[in-house]
Amino acid sequence: MQAFAAWFRQNPLAGILLIGLIFRVAAALNAPGYLMHDDHFLVIETAASWAEGEDYNAWMPWTQLANGIENPIPHQANLAYPGMVSGLFRLMIALGIVAPTSQMLIVRLIHGLFSLLMVALGYKLAEKLGGRRSGIWAGLALAGFAWFPHLGVRQLVEVVCMPPLMWSTWDVLKRPENHRNLRTWFIAGIGLGLATTLRYQAGVFGVGWAIAIAWANYQSGQKPSKSAKEICVLGGSSLLFFSLGQIQDVLIWGEPFAQLRAYIEYNNTHSSGYPQGFWHQYVWVILGLLIPPFSFAWAFGMGAIVRKHTLLVLPPLVFFIFHSYFPNKQERFILPMVPFVIVAGSIGWMAFRERSKFWQKRRELERNLGLLFIAANLIIGGIFCGVQPKKSRMDSMTALYNRGDLTNFLIVHTDKPAMPPQFYSGSWEKYWSSDLSTDEVNHRKVMCNSPTRAFPNYIVFSGSQHLGEGVERYKSTYSSLKYIEQVAPGKWDRLLSWLNPINSAERMMIYAIDPEVECDANKASIPP
């Protein structure tokens, strides 16, 4: 341990990256599954189906035409990120890596490695502006802070856009003010454009950049024309690279920015249907996510340097204000600014503690709080590196894949509906679904006589309280029903359900059925 500490003092960035790598590999290996709908169904199901010539979400115009939609319209989703992930799936298939769980392990590892760029850039920013100690604290927090390793291996676009945003900031702030020229702002625009390509709302950072540039030049007595030139170059560069990242819209829809327009129109008409929250909701999200009392120190430190380091603080602050005003408030939306809070907060707090008589006299207290910080991170981070969200949903589909004879499946929702992550089943055949209000006898006849969808050879019962009731009902209808296995919900899902019943924790019961028995002439005929 002493040898590592000595090596770390000589090579802090390498040590921080090593710690970050260990945490992320642990999360990639031990925390499969997905956090929410968006990081799986809007990314993985979409991307993996494209790689195999399918279109799971029916976003493409040709799929909509095939489904009988005469005038296809773009979905509000951004195609850039799932398109990139689809390229990764295509590469894995070409290399013979086809098992869904193996593919997802590689996807998680690659995302974890990519997130280390955020760690390195955060360290460099804090060290450059606040000194070695600020760099170490910011780097350690980004490398191993309780939630970051787990988030780093997820397919959340709000996390994936962090490295290019931080790269833009680093490229500007690594240079002395008198060495920044128009080329500097052009290069910074590349990162901003790439981040906006991945996550449309990241473009709000550009508004913050424009305000920060104008304010910084005003403070230094520069002419307004200098600010105008720098803002135009930054904006033009970011728009150029954002446009290149949306070129697929021209290829798919025959016009530029089709998906962006659909996104804006959708939010204009559906904003009231999303969580509204209070204007100060994200204040508590940030303070809670970064764990008090340390979150208060980071927030204080960030506020303390807003005048001195405007180019670092103002862009994420404008992003924060935008999302606090925007009616659709979901916690993950604010994630892109969290690394900036840590970096700016570390710089500001370290500067404050050096001039604070209170902390100068209480180094032992500071040391103990630091140890508490490290201990809390090790405990929470260790727990989250082993959390498997949506375990029963994923494991039930994996069980079908491992059977090796899946034709199609029927999922029966006995309580709340829960979308099965079909990707893990290894089949893109459109599955069937029903619930306890369904007339199962008539539904069987419909499935038997479908000209486009295969009859299921497995039934997956999903639920909790009424699971047994559902199984008994279907036993009386499906004579060939044969029990295979059951999959219990994971501890994390049970905990979330206990904390808030709106979160469901399903148990899955898998049964096999014989299509030939169930679709014989007497059972499958539909009366005229």
N, C-alpha and C positions, 0 to 999 in steps of 0.2 A: 504493500500500500504506500509506503514511504517512497519507494522507487517511482511509482506512478505519479505521486504528488510532485516529486522533483522534476520528472519528465513533463508533467502538465505545466509547471511554472515556466519551463523553457519553451514549450510548444502549446500554448493555450488553445489556439484555433484547431489544431490537429486533435487535441484531447477532446474538445467540445464536439467536433464532428464524429469522433469515435463513439462518444456517449450517445449522440443522436442516432448514429447508425445502429448501435446495439438495441436501443429502445424500438426503433422502427422495424428492425428485423424480427424482434420479439412480437411486436404487434401484427406484422404480416403473417407470422407463423401461427400465432395463438388467438387471433381475433378475426376470424372470417365472418361472413355475413354482411349485412348492410344496415346503415343507421336509419334511413328513411326512404320514402318513395323515390325521391329525385336522384339519389346517388346510385340507385340500381335500375329502376325501370326507365328512367330518362337517359341513362348512360350505358349501362352494361347490356340490358336486354336489347336496346336499340343498336348498339355497336356490334355486338356479337351476331345479331340476326343479319345485319348488313354484310358482315364478313362471310356469311353462308348463303348470300343471295336472297335473303328474306327481308321482310320489312315489318317487324313486330308491332310497332305503333302506327303503322299505315300513314307515315308522314309524307311519303313520296307521291307525286301526282299520278304515276302509273299504277300504284297500288290502289289509290282512291278511284281511279277510272275502272279498274278491275272489280272493285267493290260496288260499282253502280253509281258512283258520284259523278255527275256529268260535268260539274265545274269544280275541279280540285282547288283547294285553298291551302296556303302554307300554315303549318302548325306554328304556335308561338314559341316553340323551342329554338334555341340556338344550336345549329347543326355542327359548328366547328369542333367543339370538344368531343362529342360522341364520334365524329368523323375521324379524329385523331386516334381515339381508342379503338375504333374499328380497324384502322390500319395495323395496330398492334395485334389484334385478334387474327387478322389475315396472315401476318408474319408467323404467329404461333402455329396456325393450321398448316402453313407451308412447311414448317419444321417438324410436323407430326405431333404437336402437343395439342390434343383434342379433348382430354378430360376436363370438364368445366372447373373442378376444384383446382386442378393444376394450372389451368389458365388464369384463374383468379389469384392464385398465389403469386404468379409472375406479375400480374397487374398491380397487386398491392406492393410488391417489392420495388417495382419501377416508380410508382408514385412516392414511396417512402424515400428513395434515393433523390428524386426530383425535389422533394420538400427540404432536403439538406441544403439546397441552394439558398433557401430562405434563412437557414441557420448561419451559413457563412456570411451572407450579405448583412444580416442583422448584427453579427459580431463586428464586421468591418466598419459599418456605419457608427456604431456606438463607440468603438475604439477611436475612430477618426475624430469624432466630435466631442467625446467625453473622456478619453483616456483608456488605458488598459483595463482598469477595474470595471468601468462601465461596460466595456466590450465583453469581459468575462461573464458578468452577471446577465447581460442581454443574451449572449450566446448560449449560456447554460439554460436559461429559461426557454429559449426557442428550441433547444435540442431535446430537453427532457421535461419541460413543464407538463403537469398532469395530463392535459388533454391533447397536446400537440402530436406525440407519437401516434396515437390512435387516429386522429384526424388526418395526419400526414399520409396514411396508407389508404384513405378512403377516396372515393371518386366524387368528391364534392367540388364543384367548379369554383365555389367560394374560397376553397383552400388552394386549388391549382393555380388560381390567378395571382397568388401572393408573390412568388419569386419574380415574375417580370415587373410587378409594381415596385418591389424593393430594388431590383436592378436599375430601374430608371432613377430612383432616388440616389442610389450609390454612385451612379455614373456622374451625376451632377455634383453631389456634395463631396466627392473625393478630391475635387479640384478647388483650389483657392478661387475666391470670387473674381479676381482680376485675370484668371486663366480660363474663365468660361466664355466660350464664343458660340456662334450660331451652330457650329458642328456639335457642340456639347448638347444643345437643346434638340437637335435633330436625332442624335443617338438616344436621348432620353425618351423621345417620342416613340421610338421603336418598341421599347418595353411597355409603355402606356398603351400603344396600339395593340400589342399582342395580348395584354391583360384584358382589354376591352373586347377583343375577339373571343376570348374564353368566357367572359362574364360582362354583359352589356353595361351593368351598373358601375363597373370599374372605371368607365369613362368619366364619372363624376370626379375622380381624382384629378382629371385634367382641368376641371373648373377650379379646383383648389390650387393647382399648379399656377394657373393664370393669375389668380388673386395674389398668390405668394410672390410670383415674379414681379408684379406691379408694386407690391408693398415693399419688397426688398430693394428694388431700384429707387423707389421714392425715399426710403430711409437713407440710402447712400448718396442721394442727391443727383441721381442719373436723370437724363431727359426722358420724357414719356415715350419718345420714338424708340428708345432702346428696349423698353418693355414691350412695345407693340411688335417689334421685329422678333424678339425671343418667343413671345406668345404665339405669333404666326408660324414660326418654324416648328415649335413644339406641337402645335395643333395640326399643322399640315403633315408632319411626319407621322403622328399618331393616327390621323385619318387615313393616310396612305396605307399603313400596315394593317389597320383595322379593315380597310376595304379589301386588301389582298387576302385577309383571313376569312372574308365573306364571299369569295369568288364562286364558291359552290352554288350560291343562289342563282347566279347567271347560268350556270351549267344545268341546274335542276329546273328552275322556274322561268328561265329566259329573261330575267330582269334582276338588277342589283338590289340588295337590301330587302328582299321579299320577306325573309324571316324576321328581320328587325321591325318592319312595319307591322307584321302580324303580332309581334310581341307588344308593341306600343298600343295597338288597337285592342288587344285582349285585355291589357291592364286598364285601359280607359273604361272598358265596359264591364269588367269583372272585379275591379278593385274592392268593391264593397263586400264581396263574397269571401275575402281573405281575413285573417286575424287583424284587427284594427289596433288594439292596444292603446296605451297612453303615450303622450309625446315624450315622456321621460323613460319609456320602457327600456331602451337600449343602454341608458345609464346603469341600470341595475343588472342588465345582461353582462356588460363589460366588467362591472365590479364583482359580480358573482363568478363569472367565468375565470377571472384571474385570481380568485380566492383572497378574501380579506384576511389579514390587514394589508397584505402585500399589494393588492389591487389599488388600495387607497394611496400607497406610496407611489406606484407607477402613475396613477392619474394626477397626483400632485406634481410629480416630477415633469410630466408632459406639459401641464399648464405653466410651470415655472419657466420653461424655455421657449414659449411660443413666440416671443419677440426676438430672441437671439437666434433661434433656428426655425425661422418661419417656413422655409422650404421643406423642412422635415415634418412639421406639426400641422400646418394649415391644410394640405391636401387630404389627409385622413379625417381631419376635423370637419371639413366641408362634406365629405362622404358620410360622416356620422350625422350631421345636421340634415342632409338629404333623406337618409333612411328614417330619421326620427319624424320627419314631416310626411314621408310617403305612407299612404294608408295601409299597404300590405306589410305587416310587421311579423317576420319570422326570425328567430334567433340567429340562424345560420347566415342571414343576409349581412350581418355586421362583421363577420369573421375577417374579411380582408384587411380591416384596419387594426386588428389585434396585434400583429407583429410590430406595427408602428408605435402603438401604445407602450409596448415593452421596451423597444429601443429608445424612444424619446423619454419614457419614464425613467429608465435606468440612467440616462445621461443627466436628466434634471435632478433626480434624487441624489446621485453621487456628488453632484456639485453642491447641493443643499447641505448634505451631511458634513462636507468639508468646512463650511463656514458656520455651521450651527454649533453654538456653545453647548446646547443640550446634548447633542450626539457626540461631541468631542469628549465630554466627560463620561459618556456611557458606552464605551467601546465593548465592554463585556455584554451589555444588553443587546447591542447590535449583533455581536457574534452569536449569541444564543438565538436571536430571531432568525439569523441566517441559517443556523442548524435546524431550526424548526421548519423553515422554508424547504430546505433540502429533504428533511424527513417526510414532510407532507407530500412533496412531489414523488418521492420514492414509493410511498404507500399508494397514493391515488394513481400515479402513472403505472405502477406494477399491476394494480387491479385492472385498469383499462387496457393494458396490453394483453389481457386474457379474457376480455369481454367478447362474447359472440352474440351480437344482436340478431333478432329474427331467426333464431336457431332452428326451431321446429319447421318453419317454412322452408328454409334452405335444406335441412337434412332430409325432409320428406321427398323433395325433388331429387336430391342426390341418391336416395334409396331407389327411386324409380330408374335412374340412370344406371345404377349398379346392377339392377335386375337384368339388363341387357335385352329385354324383349318388349320394351314399351312401344305401343302403337299410338295410343292416345290415352288421356285420363279424364275422369270426371271428378271435379272437386265439389263436395257438398258442404256448404256453410251452415253449421247447426246453430251458430250464435252470430257474432259479427262477421261480415265479409272480410276476407283477407286474401289479397292477390298472391297467388303462388309465383315464386320466382322461376319461371319456366326455363330460363337459361340453364339451370342446374340439372334439369331433366334430360338435356341433350337432344331434345326434339322441339321443332318449331311448328308442329301440327297444332292448329287452333284447338285448345282444350275446351271441354264442356264445363258448365257450372250450374248449380242449383242450390236451393235452400229448403227449409222445412215447409215452406208454403207451396213448393212445387208439387204438381201431380206427377209423381215419379213414374207411374205406369205409362201415362201419355208421353212424358218426356223420353222414356226409353224408346217408344215408337218413333218419335221425331228423330232421335239419334240414329236409329236403325235405318231410317229412310233418307238420311241426309246424303245428297249427291256430292257434296264438297268436303265434308269433314268425316274423318275416320271414327268409327264407333270405339269407345274406350275399352281397353282391356284391364284397366285399374280404376278403382274408385278411392279417392282420398277424402276422408271425413275430417273436417276442420272445426274445432270449437272447444268448449269447456263444459259448461253446465248442461247442455242438451246433446252432448256428443253421443251418449249411450242411446238416447231416444232416436237420433238420426240413424244410427247403425241398425237398430231393431226394425225400423220402418223399411229400410232398404233390403233387409234380409227377407222380408215377406214378398218383395217384388223380384229380386234378383236371385234365382235359385242356385246359380253357380258361384255366389259370393264366397270367397275363401280368404280367411285372415292371413295377412303376411307379417306385418309388424306395426308398432306404434312408435311415435317420436314425441317425447315430452318437451315442453317449452324450456328454454334455458333459464338459468337463475336471474340473469339480467332482465329478461322479458317479464319474469314473474315479479321482480322488484318494481319495475316501472308500472306494471298493472296494479300492484298494491298501492303505490304512491298516487297513481291517478288511473282510475278504472277506464278512462277513455283509451288508454293503451291496452291492447288485447294481448293475451298470452295463450296461444292456441296449442292444444294437443292434436297431433295428427294420427289418424288411424288409416292404415293402408290395406286395402283388400284387392284381390285379383278377381276378375270375372271373365267368363268365356263368351266372346262375341257370337260364336256360332249357336251356343245354347240360348243366349238372350235374344237373338234376332231370328229365331225360327219362324216359320210362317204364321203360327197361331199367335205368338207374342208381338210380332213386329208389324202386323197389318194395321193400317189406319182406316177406320170405317169411312165410306164415302159420305 
